[in-house]
Amino acid sequence: MNKATVKALRWLVRVIVSVGLIAWLLWHADLGRLVAKISDLHLGWFLLAVLIKGSGILAGIVRWQLMLRGQEIRMKLANLGGAYLVGRFFGSFLPSTIGLDAYRTYYAAVRSRLVAKTVAVTVVEKVIGLLALSTLALVALPFGARMLNEKAMWLLGLGLCAPILIAALMLARPTWFHTIAAWLNKRENRFSGGLAHMSEAVARFGTQKGRIGIAILLGLIIHGATSAMYLATARAVGANIAATEILFVGPLMIAATLVPISIAGIGVREGVFVFFLVSVGVATEQAVLLGFLGFLAGEVFSLIGGLWWALAPSVRPEDDHRLGEVVMRTATWLKGGNQTCKENAQ
């Protein structure tokens, strides 16, 4: 079986998962009541959800610029913001955050010509995101008392401690990456050399504790805004549930959609809300709808990213790049099959 066939099968599986989950949820919902809930939506609450999501996205853009500056890469916030939204646009058709992370990393690598450093920024941002998300979930754990039994709560709590500990150690012990870089350099090949450069760039953040602290705070805002957005969508559909319980489910839902088994988390997101909220008296129709509204609130900014792509060459890796060309180049670059960008001399 060739690579193209394997790739096509993976896409097919993800489409089947998304479509299958949505079909299963709708099968167990009262379609008449679902239509009624849609017609009774409180538009004001939905618009508030869009604004809350926007605040989280802005925090993500600011963090990206902050971390790039930690590697002495300076770019205008407006250009980074446009590239970030374009990445969200690509991510609408891809699993997890692959589209966003791949596009913005590729953009910064091409624009700066500093591949290892831009990849290092993305790696550290993912570690910070893991720490922030796990911390939020652990803090909100007591709010899930009505949804999980005591044993499940303890197991979940212990499970959340693991990524927090791992992420904290990685951020607190940058010398590990110097050791990794030294070991890779001894292997004396092009691939290990590239990884060594990236490891050295990651280790560079070890002397920037203040920058890392601000980045963690911004990470809490990013994921906190997503959870808070679902407070607004819950009110939009008239779901009678405590705000604290939504804050408990929010981080768990985010973690579930990070698993690349569906397209943009469709189906998984709604399924998580149904699983938790139905157990505390929320109707299936409301749980499905509040989850899907959260997806739509984010898609507002993804569509802006698509429009920005068409109007502003500065958000493309290179001004004359066309959409299809960038998609193909990004995919090739990620596979390491073609060095589109060259790392500047140290």
C-alpha positions in Angstrom: 0.0 0.0 0.0 1.6 3.3 -1.1 1.7 6.5 0.9 -1.0 8.2 -1.1 -3.4 5.3 -0.4 -2.6 5.4 3.3 -3.1 9.1 3.5 -6.4 8.8 1.7 -7.6 6.1 4.1 -6.7 8.3 7.1 -8.7 11.1 5.7 -11.6 8.7 5.0 -11.5 7.4 8.6 -11.6 10.9 10.0 -14.5 11.9 7.8 -16.3 8.7 8.8 -15.7 9.4 12.5 -17.0 13.0 12.2 -20.0 12.1 10.1 -20.7 8.9 12.2 -20.6 10.8 15.5 -22.9 13.6 14.3 -25.3 11.0 12.8 -25.3 9.0 16.1 -26.0 12.2 18.1 -28.8 13.3 15.9 -30.3 9.8 16.0 -30.6 10.1 19.8 -31.9 13.6 19.6 -35.4 14.8 19.0 -35.1 16.6 15.7 -38.2 18.6 16.3 -36.9 19.9 19.5 -33.5 20.6 18.0 -35.1 22.7 15.2 -37.2 24.5 17.9 -34.0 25.2 19.9 -32.3 26.6 16.8 -35.2 29.0 16.2 -35.2 30.1 19.8 -31.4 30.9 19.9 -30.4 34.0 21.8 -28.3 35.8 19.2 -26.8 38.2 21.8 -25.3 35.3 23.8 -23.9 33.8 20.5 -22.2 37.1 19.6 -20.7 37.3 23.1 -19.3 33.8 22.5 -17.7 35.1 19.3 -16.1 38.0 21.2 -14.8 35.7 24.0 -13.3 33.3 21.4 -11.7 36.3 19.7 -10.1 37.3 22.9 -8.5 33.9 23.2 -7.3 34.0 19.6 -5.8 37.4 20.2 -3.9 36.0 23.2 -2.6 33.2 21.0 -1.3 35.8 18.4 0.4 37.9 21.1 2.0 34.8 22.6 3.3 33.7 19.2 4.9 37.1 18.7 6.3 37.1 22.3 7.9 33.7 21.7 9.3 34.6 18.3 11.0 37.6 19.9 12.6 35.2 22.4 14.4 33.8 19.4 15.2 37.3 18.1 12.6 37.0 15.3 10.7 40.3 15.0 7.5 40.5 12.9 4.6 42.8 12.9 1.7 41.8 15.1 -0.8 42.5 12.2 1.1 40.1 9.8 1.3 37.4 12.5 -2.4 37.9 13.3 -3.3 37.5 9.6 -1.1 34.4 9.3 -2.6 32.9 12.5 -6.2 33.3 11.1 -5.2 31.8 7.8 -3.8 28.9 9.7 -7.2 28.6 11.5 -8.8 28.6 8.0 -6.6 25.7 6.9 -7.3 24.0 10.2 -11.0 23.9 9.5 -10.4 21.1 7.1 -7.7 19.2 9.1 -7.7 17.2 12.4 -6.7 18.7 15.7 -4.6 21.9 15.4 -2.4 20.6 12.6 -3.5 23.2 10.1 -2.9 26.1 12.3 0.5 24.9 13.7 1.8 23.8 10.3 0.8 27.0 8.5 2.0 29.5 11.1 5.3 27.6 11.6 5.9 27.5 7.8 5.0 31.1 7.4 7.5 32.3 10.1 10.2 29.9 8.7 9.9 31.3 5.2 9.6 34.9 6.3 12.5 34.8 8.7 14.7 32.1 7.0 15.3 30.7 10.5 13.7 27.2 10.4 15.0 25.7 13.6 14.1 28.7 15.7 10.6 28.9 14.4 10.0 25.2 14.9 11.4 25.5 18.4 8.9 28.3 19.1 6.0 26.0 18.1 7.4 23.1 20.2 7.7 25.2 23.3 4.2 26.7 22.7 2.8 23.2 22.5 4.4 22.4 25.8 3.1 25.6 27.4 -0.4 24.8 26.0 -0.3 21.3 27.5 0.7 22.8 30.9 -2.0 25.5 30.8 -4.8 23.2 29.6 -4.0 20.4 32.1 -3.8 23.0 34.9 -7.2 24.5 34.0 -8.7 21.0 33.9 -7.2 20.1 37.3 -8.4 23.3 39.0 -11.9 22.8 37.6 -12.0 19.1 38.6 -14.1 19.6 41.8 -16.8 21.2 39.7 -17.5 17.9 38.0 -18.7 16.1 41.1 -22.2 15.6 39.7 -20.9 14.1 36.5 -18.3 11.6 37.7 -18.1 9.3 40.6 -15.3 9.6 43.2 -13.1 6.9 41.7 -13.3 8.5 38.2 -12.5 11.9 39.7 -9.3 10.6 41.4 -8.2 8.8 38.3 -8.7 11.9 36.2 -6.9 14.0 38.7 -3.9 11.7 38.7 -4.0 11.6 34.9 -3.9 15.4 34.7 -0.9 15.6 37.1 1.3 13.6 34.6 1.2 16.2 31.7 1.6 19.0 34.2 4.7 17.4 35.7 6.2 16.6 32.3 5.5 20.0 30.8 6.8 21.8 34.0 10.1 19.7 33.9 10.6 20.4 30.3 10.3 24.2 30.8 12.3 24.2 34.0 15.2 22.0 32.8 16.4 23.6 29.5 19.8 22.0 30.0 18.2 18.7 28.9 17.9 20.2 25.4 21.6 21.2 25.3 22.4 17.5 26.1 20.0 16.3 23.3 21.6 18.8 20.9 25.1 17.6 21.8 24.1 13.9 21.3 22.5 14.7 17.9 25.5 16.7 16.7 27.7 13.6 17.2 25.6 11.7 14.7 26.8 14.0 12.0 24.0 13.8 9.5 21.7 16.4 8.0 18.5 15.3 9.8 20.1 15.1 13.3 21.9 18.4 12.7 18.6 20.1 12.1 17.1 18.6 15.2 20.2 19.7 17.1 19.7 23.3 16.0 16.1 23.1 17.1 17.1 21.6 20.5 19.5 24.5 21.0 16.8 27.0 20.1 14.4 25.4 22.6 17.2 25.5 25.3 17.5 29.2 24.7 14.2 29.8 26.4 15.7 28.5 29.6 17.3 31.9 30.3 14.0 33.7 29.7 11.9 32.8 32.7 9.9 36.0 32.6 8.9 35.4 28.9 7.9 31.8 29.7 5.8 33.0 32.7 3.9 35.5 30.5 3.5 32.8 27.8 2.0 30.4 30.4 -0.4 33.2 31.6 -1.5 33.8 27.9 -2.0 30.0 27.6 -4.4 30.0 30.5 -6.2 32.9 28.8 -6.4 31.0 25.5 -7.9 27.9 26.9 -9.9 29.7 29.5 -11.5 31.8 26.8 -12.6 28.7 24.9 -14.2 27.3 28.1 -15.9 30.6 28.8 -17.2 30.8 25.3 -19.2 27.7 26.0 -20.8 29.4 29.0 -22.2 31.9 26.4 -23.3 29.2 24.0 -25.0 27.3 26.9 -27.0 30.5 27.6 -27.7 30.9 23.9 -29.5 27.6 23.8 -31.1 28.0 27.2 -29.3 25.2 28.9 -29.9 25.1 32.6 -26.5 24.3 34.0 -24.1 25.9 36.4 -21.3 27.9 35.0 -18.8 25.9 37.0 -19.9 22.7 35.4 -19.3 24.1 31.9 -15.8 25.2 33.1 -15.2 21.6 34.1 -16.2 20.1 30.8 -14.5 22.8 28.7 -10.9 21.8 29.1 -11.8 18.1 28.8 -13.5 18.9 25.5 -10.5 20.8 24.2 -8.2 17.9 25.1 -10.6 15.4 23.3 -10.6 17.5 20.1 -6.8 17.6 20.1 -6.8 13.9 19.3 -6.6 13.8 15.5 -9.4 11.3 14.8 -11.9 13.7 13.2 -12.0 16.7 11.0 -11.6 19.9 13.1 -13.1 18.1 16.1 -16.5 17.8 14.5 -18.6 15.2 16.3 -16.0 14.7 19.1 -16.8 18.1 20.5 -20.5 17.6 20.5 -20.1 14.1 21.8 -18.1 15.2 24.9 -20.8 17.7 25.8 -23.6 15.2 25.4 -21.7 12.6 27.5 -21.2 15.0 30.5 -24.1 17.3 30.3 -27.0 14.8 29.7 -26.0 13.2 33.0 -26.9 16.4 34.9 -30.2 17.1 33.1 -29.3 19.0 30.0 -31.3 17.8 27.0 -29.3 16.1 24.2 -30.5 18.7 21.7 -29.1 21.5 23.8 -25.8 19.7 24.5 -25.3 19.1 20.8 -26.2 22.6 19.8 -24.1 24.4 22.4 -21.1 22.4 21.3 -21.7 23.1 17.6 -22.3 26.9 18.3 -18.8 27.0 19.8 -17.4 25.5 16.6 -19.3 28.2 14.6 -18.0 31.0 16.9 -14.4 29.9 16.0 -15.2 29.5 12.3 -16.1 33.2 12.2 -12.4 33.9 12.6 -11.4 31.1 10.2 -13.5 32.7 7.5 -11.8 36.1 8.2 -8.5 34.3 7.8 -9.6 33.0 4.3 -10.6 36.5 3.3 -7.4 37.9 4.7 -5.5 35.4 2.6 -7.1 36.7 -0.6 -6.6 40.4 0.2 -3.2 40.6 2.0 -0.1 39.0 0.5 1.8 39.8 3.8 0.0 36.9 5.5 1.4 34.4 2.9 4.8 32.8 3.3 5.8 34.7 0.2 3.8 37.4 -1.5 3.3 35.5 -4.8 2.3 32.2 -3.2 -1.0 30.8 -4.3 -3.2 28.8 -1.9 -2.7 25.4 -3.5 1.0 26.0 -3.8 1.4 26.8 -0.1 -0.6 23.7 0.9 1.6 21.5 -1.2 4.8 23.2 0.0 3.8 23.0 3.6 3.0 19.3 3.4 6.4 18.6 1.7 8.2 20.7 4.2 6.7 18.9 7.1 7.7 15.6 5.6 11.3 16.8 5.3 11.4 15.8 1.6 12.3 19.3 0.4 14.2 22.1 2.1 12.0 25.0 1.2 13.7 27.2 3.7 17.4 27.4 4.6 18.6 28.0 8.1 20.8 31.1 8.4 24.3 30.7 9.6 24.6 30.9 13.4 
